[in-house]
Amino acid sequence: MTRLAARLGLELPLLQAGMGAVAGTALCAEVSQAGAGGTLALYKERPARAARLVRAVATATARPFGVNVVPEVTGPAACLEQLRAVLPELPPGGFVTSFGLPDAEAVRAVATAGHPLVVQVGTLADADTALGLGAAVLVLQGIEAGGHLLGRLPVNRLLAAVRARHPHAVLAVAGGIATGRDLAGAVARGADGAMAGTLFVPAAESTAHPEFKRRVVQAVADDTLITSLFDIGWPHRPHRVLRNPLTITAERAPATFIATTRVDGRDHPVPRYSAAAPGDTTTGRIEEMAMYCGRSCTRVTARHPAAVTVARVRRQYESARRTGEGSPDTPGATRTNRTEEPHRIQER
Ligand SMILES: Cc1cc2nc3c(=O)[nH]c(=O)nc-3n(C[C@H](O)[C@H](O)[C@H](O)COP(=O)(O)O)c2cc1C
């Protein structure tokens, strides 16, 4: 058992990323039941609805699960309101994951409620700060990752730098993980586990739009790119998405409404270049929306129930750990961890 699994009470040292429009109650509960770290995305959820969602997961799984906040999107005050609403509903053993650094008040709220805090960072400096704030687990995100990017380093370089400075910290990596062999490779390089997002986008229980699921299954790594295009609602943060008609056009089109997403019986218009991903209640020009996707998509080839995916990753992981496959010294290890590509941020 790795330190990540022990610290969060998991059978497999794998966290499912909290993903706005994708990781709802069903995905979170299924991943948790299967023995990995199911996580509910709170993203822009209002506090009362967020509390309801956490209660729903708690009734659907007896195993640990997490809730995910994105303070840089909500702002610190709204993030604290979300936390104050959900923490009383989170069963003992549950955890909180934060995309980027939370402020001291949010950290205190989580600590007072007695839950471990998992902070995702993309730089060595932010890793130092998160540990200083009292994070129990760090998720080190590399530029291979799908979604918004917290740094500019390939994941293995970030892991090596943080591990060298913090030999005893509990570290998971994010970016490039889609198989048990990828996970074993990360552990062999000094991680205590990993977080995967793209792997779970096409899951049966994911609330991603069917077209988004289809494209992730079909895509290979080079169908993704880093851009700053989808900045409405989440500015100043480059993100890795699937190429689409907007990412290949030189001129920025008007930010008129191109789609609608229904939440709790109410329609929310989606402007072109919105940061919102298409969910299963979105209608409109889905192909123009931000479909966040990591380079690991090459190895995401089917839509399965999440339990099947977790069981397969577990089998592959245990076999790779037994045979030493996936360790940095075995042939093929670099082939399954494609971090070498020199990435350029497409600034448009
Ligand atoms: C569709 C999608 C949505 C995401 N939304 C969030 C989010 O709401 N909160 C968050 O902490 N991270 C989010 N992420 C980023 C993940 O936390 C993580 O860094 C990433 O999924 C790891 O790379 P991978 O997708 O290649 O596994 C998202 C990623 C994807 C693919």
The ligand as an SDF file (V2000), in Angstrom:
LIG
                    3D

 31 33  0  0  0  0  0  0  0  0999 V2000
  -12.6980   17.5610  -18.5120 C   0  0  0  0  0  0  0  0  0  0  0  0
  -11.8010   18.0310  -17.4060 C   0  0  0  0  0  0  0  0  0  0  0  0
  -12.3060   18.9060  -16.4490 C   0  0  0  0  0  0  0  0  0  0  0  0
  -11.5010   19.2930  -15.3660 C   0  0  0  0  0  0  0  0  0  0  0  0
  -12.0510   20.0780  -14.3960 N   0  0  0  0  0  0  0  0  0  0  0  0
  -11.3570   20.2350  -13.2210 C   0  0  0  0  0  0  0  0  0  0  0  0
  -12.0040   20.8050  -12.0780 C   0  0  0  0  0  0  0  0  0  0  0  0
  -13.1770   21.2050  -12.1040 O   0  0  0  0  0  0  0  0  0  0  0  0
  -11.2810   20.8630  -10.9240 N   0  0  0  0  0  0  0  0  0  0  0  0
   -9.9830   20.3950  -10.8420 C   0  0  0  0  0  0  0  0  0  0  0  0
   -9.4030   20.4100   -9.7460 O   0  0  0  0  0  0  0  0  0  0  0  0
   -9.3390   19.9120  -11.9250 N   0  0  0  0  0  0  0  0  0  0  0  0
   -9.9960   19.7800  -13.0880 C   0  0  0  0  0  0  0  0  0  0  0  0
   -9.3730   19.1950  -14.1710 N   0  0  0  0  0  0  0  0  0  0  0  0
   -7.9070   18.9000  -14.1160 C   0  0  0  0  0  0  0  0  0  0  0  0
   -7.5720   17.6510  -13.3050 C   0  0  0  0  0  0  0  0  0  0  0  0
   -7.5830   17.9810  -11.9380 O   0  0  0  0  0  0  0  0  0  0  0  0
   -6.2000   17.0390  -13.6280 C   0  0  0  0  0  0  0  0  0  0  0  0
   -5.1820   17.9830  -13.5360 O   0  0  0  0  0  0  0  0  0  0  0  0
   -6.1310   16.4150  -15.0100 C   0  0  0  0  0  0  0  0  0  0  0  0
   -7.3280   15.7550  -15.3230 O   0  0  0  0  0  0  0  0  0  0  0  0
   -4.9790   15.4230  -15.0910 C   0  0  0  0  0  0  0  0  0  0  0  0
   -4.6800   15.0940  -16.4190 O   0  0  0  0  0  0  0  0  0  0  0  0
   -5.4630   13.9480  -17.2560 P   0  0  0  0  0  0  0  0  0  0  0  0
   -6.7720   14.5440  -17.6210 O   0  0  0  0  0  0  0  0  0  0  0  0
   -4.6070   13.7350  -18.4340 O   0  0  0  0  0  0  0  0  0  0  0  0
   -5.6040   12.7460  -16.3840 O   0  0  0  0  0  0  0  0  0  0  0  0
  -10.1450   18.8340  -15.2760 C   0  0  0  0  0  0  0  0  0  0  0  0
   -9.6500   17.9860  -16.2700 C   0  0  0  0  0  0  0  0  0  0  0  0
  -10.4450   17.5760  -17.3220 C   0  0  0  0  0  0  0  0  0  0  0  0
   -9.8810   16.6130  -18.3470 C   0  0  0  0  0  0  0  0  0  0  0  0
  1  2  1  0
  2  3  1  0
  2 30  2  0
  3  4  2  0
  4  5  1  0
  4 28  1  0
  5  6  2  0
  6  7  1  0
  6 13  1  0
  7  8  2  0
  7  9  1  0
  9 10  1  0
 10 11  2  0
 10 12  1  0
 12 13  2  0
 13 14  1  0
 14 15  1  0
 14 28  1  0
 15 16  1  0
 16 17  1  0
 16 18  1  0
 18 19  1  0
 18 20  1  0
 20 21  1  0
 20 22  1  0
 22 23  1  0
 23 24  1  0
 24 25  2  0
 24 26  1  0
 24 27  1  0
 28 29  2  0
 29 30  1  0
 30 31  1  0
M  END
$$$$
